[in-house]
Amino acid sequence: MTEPDTSDGIVLSAMSRAMAKSVLAGVPLEGDTWAPDYPLADEYDAVRSFLSQEDGNPESAVFGLYVIRDAVSGVAIGGIGFFGAPDADGVVEIGYGIVPSMRRRGRATAAVRRVLRIAAEHGATVVRADTTPQNHASIGVMRRAGMTEWRRSDELVFFERRLTGPRGQDDHTGGAP
């Protein structure tokens, strides 16, 4: 069995149905540990959507939800995920968040780089995300992860990463994806 990559300070673990139910209940599963400010309020809608999936097994879906954990302690510190599989053009959208107590440590950037790699390895051609113009931290995360601004409105700034080459992989962020 291959050990998870922890070189960037995080471990991504696929969201299970049991974990999703515990997030909604606000109570960790037995043996699990969460940062005091986990889960984030904006994770609830994604988790509810995850639990409502009836086709196939959402736990095994590559383009699903992931818990972001601190690599040293194993504590849940945030979430990241896809808003579904790539569309007909290979475009997929992501969302992410890190609890306030663990921000400004590179964890969100690491998580975005990881899902860019996952998307590339599974046939996506473009990864998109958005944030508000006032969310300078999130704008910085996406830029550091190699995403570029492609559109802006008064309410949102839209970023994307075009994945090129074999299986969608590219190399202009120092190996990520």
N, C-alpha and C positions, 0 to 999 in steps of 0.2 A: 504494500500500500504506500502511495506517495504522500509525504508529509506536505501540509499546506504551506504556501509561500508566506512567510511572515516578515520578509525583509523590509517592507514598507510600513510596518507597525500595525497592520490589520489582518484580520481573517474574515473572509466573506463566507457565510454559511447560508445555504438555501433555506428560505422560510418554509417551515413545515406547517401542516394544519394545526397541530397541537400548539406550536409557538404562536401562530396567528391568533388562536383563541385566547391564549394567555395574554397577548398584547391587548386585545379588546377588553379582557377582564382586569387588566392592570396588575396582574399577579404573575411573577416568574414561575416557570415550570420547576418542579423539584430538581435541585442541583444546578439550576441556572442562576446567573447573577446579572443584574442590570445596573447601569449607572443610575444614581438617584433621580435623575431627570429624564430617564427613558421610560416609556416611548414618547416620541414627539407627537404633539397633537395632530399634525398633518399626516401622520402615518395611518391613522384610523380608516380613512376612506380607501386607501390602497389595500389595506388588510381586509376590509369588508369585501372589496371587489375580488380579491384573491380567494376568499372563502366561498364566494358565490359561484365560482367556476364549476360547472358540472361536466363539461366535456374533457375527457382525458384525466390525467392526474396532475393537478397544478403543482404539486410538490416536486415533480421531476421536470417541470418546464424550465428550460434554460432561460427563456425570456420572462422570468417571473420576478419574485421578490427575494432579497437577500438581507440578512441581518449583518450589520457591520460590528465586529468585535475587536476589542483591544487585543493585540497579539500576545502580550505578556500575561495579562490577567484573565482573558477570556470574557470579560464583561461586555454585555451588549451596550453599544454607544451610539447606534443609529441604524438607519436603513437606507437601502438603495434598490432600485428595481426598474424594470421595463414596463411600459404601459401596453404590453402585448408584444406579439411576434412582429417581425418586419412586415411592412405592407408589400404590395406587388412590385414596388420600386426598390425594395430592400431598406426602406427607412424605418427606424425604430426610435422611440422617444424614451428618455429616462427621467427619473426624479430621485432626489437623495436628500438626506439630512443627517446632521450629527448633533447630539445633545450639546447644549451650551457649555456644560462643564468640560467637554473634551474638544472644543473648537480651537482653532489656531495652532494645530499640531501636525497639519498635513494629512490628516485621516480622510477628509472628504476628497481631496485631490487623489489620494491613493485609491479610494473606492471608485471614483469616476474612471481612472485609468484602468482599473481591473474590469469594469463592465464594458469599457471600450474594447478591451482585449477579448472578452467573452463574445461580444457582438461580432467582432471581426472573425473569430474562429468558427462562428456558426452562421456565416453567410450574409450578415447585414452589410449594406453598402454605405449607409449614412446613419449616424447617431445624432439625435437632436435633444435639446433641453432648453428651458427658458427660466427666467427669473425677473424680478422687478428691477427697474433702473437704480433704485435705492439700495439694492442688496449687493454692495461692493464686494463683500466676502465671497458670495456665490459667483459673481462675475470673475473674480480672481481665480477661484477653483477651476472653473471651466477653461479659462485661458491657460493656466498652468498644466491642465490635463491635455492641452493641445486642441481644444475646440476654438472655433472662431465665430465672431458675431456675424450673422448673415441677414438679420432683419431687426428692426426696432420700432416699437410703437410708444405711445405715451405711457402705457401700462406695463409692457413687457419688453425684455431684450431676449432675442432668440439666438441660440448658439447651435453650431453643428460641427461634426467631425466627419469628413468624407474618408471612407476606408477604401484603400486601393490595393492593387496587387493580388497575389494568390489568396484566395479565401477572404478577401477584404482587408488583409493586413497591410500596414504601412510602417514607416520608420521615422517620421519626423518629430517624435517627442522622446528621443533617447530610448527607444525600445518599447514604448507603450503606444498602442496596445501591444 
